């Protein structure tokens, strides 16, 4: 069996896509992108879900590098990780630009 690995760029793109794969996370990202920073309670007020669930979504976004948090006792302040945000934008743009429009999606053959 040959060793097949994914490119670093594809792994990074998949990590961003997975982190963005839930409507709550998209809502969090949109909210944070509209601000310089905000506290956990402000984010929680934007979503119709429990605080523990918001925390889990924030963790996923932070693990993917799309947001960052800073402890200001007793609160946690979050913001977009601008460097990775720009990387994600470029990665998705490159990915979608790489595929040209095709006139035929699939061809059917009869057996």
N, C-alpha and C positions, 0 to 999 in steps of 0.2 A: 504494500500500500504506500502511495506517495504521500509526502507531507504537504498538505495544502493549508495555507494560512491566508487570512484576509489582510488586505493592506491596512496600514495604520489609518489612512484617510477614511476607508470604509468602516473601520471599527469606530472611529470618532463620530462619523455621521450617524451610524446606528445608535450610538450612545445618546446623541442629541435627540434623534427621532423617538427613541424609547422614552426618554424623559418628557418629551412633548406629547406623548401618546395618550393623554387623558384630558378631558375638558377642564377639569379643575386646575391642572397645571398650565394649560393655555391661558386660563383666566388669571392665574397668579402672574405669569410672565407678562401678559398685557398690562396688568395693573402696575407691576413694578417698572415696566418700561416707560410708563407715563409719569413716573416720579423719580426723584433722585434716590430716595430710600424711604422705607417705612417700617413700622414695628409689626410684630406678629399679630397683635390684636386688630390692627387695621386690615391686614390681609384676611384674617378670620371673618371680619365683618363683611367682606366682599363675597363670601362663599356660603352656600346653604348646607354646610357639612360640619361635623363635629371638630373640635380643636385638635384632637388626636389624629384625625384624618388629614387635616391641614398640615400638621407637623410632618406626617409621612410624605405628603406631596412635596413639601419644602425640602425634605431630606433627599428625595429623588432628584429634584432640580439642582440641589447643591452638589450631590455626588457626581452629576453629569457636568458640573462646572458652569452651568448657565446662570446661577445666582451665587451670591456669597452672603454670609451672615456675620454680624459683629455683636458681641455681647456688651450691652450697656446695662449693667446690673440695675434693676432686676429684669430688664427686658432684652429682647434680641431684635436687632435691626437688620433688615434684609435689603439687598439691592441687586440689580443686574450685574453680572460679571462682564464688564464691557469688552474685555479682550476676547473672551470665549463667545460672547454674543456676536461679535463681528466675525469670528471664525465660523460660527454656526451659519450665519447669513451667507457667507461666501461658500461654505461647503454645500449647502442646499442649492444655491444658485448654480454652482458648477455642476452638481449632480443633474439638475433638471435641464441645464443647457446642453449637456452631453448627448441628449437623445433628441434626434430630429423628428419632425412630424412625418409619419408614414401614412400612405394612403390606404394600405391594407393591414389590418391587425393580424388576422390569422387566415390561413388558407385551409379549406376543407378538402379532404380527400376521401374518396369512398374506397372501401376495402372489398 
